[in-house]
Amino acid sequence: MSQLEKIYGVHAVQALLQHHPKRVKQIWLSEGRSEPRIQALLELAAQNRVQVGQAERRELDAWVEGVHQGVVAEVSPSQVWGEAMLDELLERTETPPLILVLDGVTDPHNLGACLRTADAAGATAVVIPKDKSATLTGVVRKVACGAAEVMPLVAVTNLSRTLEKLQQRGLWVVGTAGEAEQEVYQQDLTGPLVMIMGAEGKGMRRLTREHCDFLVKLPMAGSVSSLNVSVATGVCLFEAVRQRQKT
């Protein structure tokens, strides 16, 4: 295969064909795949004049790490947006913006799950620091189940500076921390909002915490002290969704 990026999994490849077909250069299917969702994929590929080839499953296994479902695509490199895109997104947003910030999440599975949740919750964008953070990969796209193709992922050089700019634009910054006194259910999440989730294990960095207007926590009734970051993201974002639907 060429040095193009490899994207795999039925949902991820289908989403690329639907939203960014020009990025897809070649699709490879394992021999014998012919069920309805593969036929739908073939129809999309034909509509967009994307070449489809066949390969043995063991070949696809060697090309990617993960469950490829018999579908691998060669695509042009991923698009991670810069800070200017964040300004553009905010200017285009008609409803109160909801931005998810992941402060140093390094597990690609967690990033993919957070992108999927952010898309489902109607978030404006997901913001990550350029350094010491997971970024778009085949694993992320596979876990995101298509959300990585539609949810803007913005990588910023200086997260603290970005938070300051967002505050200047009227967004409230809410960070999650286990030692917070207030639960997320008690915080008003209906206005222009930045929701920050900390890194696996370490939580938010000190400078990030200092830029928060509010700190919230999730009530933990069991023996564990915290939830997986992607699960906690789902709880917090959909609490914001719940509150916004009531206003």
Phi, psi and omega in degrees: 000160181283183180274008175295159178292143178258122176247140184219161183100142185300310184296316182295315181292320179298318180296321178296317179297326182283321188255328182221061186298331182292341179283339184274117183261328183200141175241138177242130177244142175289148184298137176094357179279121182212012182291168187308317183291334175287322177298320178297321178296318179297322179295318177298317179298318180295319179299326182259010176056043177262128182289138179239129177239170178244148179213158176288149183303322182295331176292316179296323178302323182283336183280326185227158175255119181130178182276105185270350179059024179077015181226122176225135179238142170265124185225159175293157188307150181297153177253107170256126187279157176264182185297330180298326179295327180296318177299317181296318180297318180294323179291331182274343185286126181269331177262164178306124184296150176227105184250130176262126176248128176251108187272078175087031174287120188254345181278119181299331177295320178292320178298316179299317180294322179292322177297318179297316180293318180299319178296315181297327182275357180076028180295155180284319182193164172244128183248135177227154171285149181295325183260149175054048179211147172294152177225185185294123175220176176300322179297315180299314181296321180296313181293325182289345177053044177100341183294332180295341180272347183237338180269116180299127175251117186248121178259126184243149182286318183232101184296321180299317179295321179296319179297320178299317179296320179294321177296322179295334178275002175097010178272140175269138183254118181245121178254153179255131181208135183299332182270003179299148180278332185256139176278155182301330181290342180267349183269138176287117182243021187273339184271190176301124196221140167245122178252120183255129174247134182279173181290161178301123176084309187273335184076200181289148174286160184302312182296324177295315180301321182294340180265004180279137173281327180219151172242137179228162178224166172261139178291127181245111184263343184267200183272342179280152185267344182202167177257160170305143186299326180288326176291315179298323177300316179300316181298313185290315181295320182280344168291321175297318178300315181300313181294322182290329178290339182273345183272000000 
